[in-house]
């Protein structure tokens, strides 16, 4: 059995990362939770692992991002 590893590189096209297959409800939930955490405890740091290349992952919610630090 031969195992082939497929390498993926970011092409600059965000359609593959954030398109019709994106669970928008999940993204909105993360935005709401991050906004709530930072509102209640401004010194809190939220950490998320982004494996999709979502460009707004670490931008504050008030600036249109998901809100992770």
C-alpha positions in Angstrom: 0.0 0.0 0.0 1.4 3.3 -1.0 0.6 6.4 1.0 0.6 9.6 -0.9 0.6 12.9 1.0 -1.0 15.8 -0.7 0.3 19.2 0.1 -1.9 22.2 -0.1 -0.7 25.7 -0.4 -2.7 28.9 -0.1 -3.3 30.3 -3.6 -4.7 33.7 -2.5 -8.2 32.6 -3.4 -10.4 32.8 -0.3 -13.3 31.1 -1.9 -11.9 27.7 -0.9 -11.7 28.8 2.7 -14.9 30.9 3.2 -17.6 30.0 0.8 -21.0 28.3 0.6 -19.7 25.3 2.6 -18.8 27.6 5.6 -21.0 27.0 8.7 -22.0 30.6 9.1 -23.9 29.9 12.3 -20.7 28.6 13.8 -18.7 31.6 12.8 -21.4 34.0 14.2 -21.4 32.0 17.4 -17.6 32.4 17.8 -18.0 36.1 17.1 -20.7 36.4 19.8 -18.7 34.4 22.4 -15.5 36.4 21.7 -17.4 39.6 22.0 -19.0 38.5 25.3 -15.8 37.3 26.8 -13.9 40.5 25.9 -16.9 42.6 27.1 -17.0 40.9 30.5 -13.3 40.5 31.0 -11.3 42.9 28.8 -8.0 41.4 29.9 -9.0 37.9 28.7 -7.2 36.3 25.8 -9.1 34.0 23.5 -7.1 31.5 21.4 -8.4 29.6 18.4 -6.7 27.4 15.9 -7.3 28.5 12.3 -6.8 25.8 9.8 -8.8 27.3 7.0 -6.9 30.5 6.3 -9.8 32.7 7.3 -8.3 36.2 7.1 -10.5 37.8 9.8 -9.9 35.2 12.5 -7.8 37.4 14.7 -9.5 40.8 14.0 -11.7 42.3 16.7 -15.5 41.7 16.2 -16.1 45.5 16.1 -13.8 45.6 13.1 -15.6 42.8 11.3 -13.5 39.9 12.5 -14.2 36.7 14.5 -12.5 38.2 17.5 -9.7 35.8 18.6 -6.5 37.3 20.0 
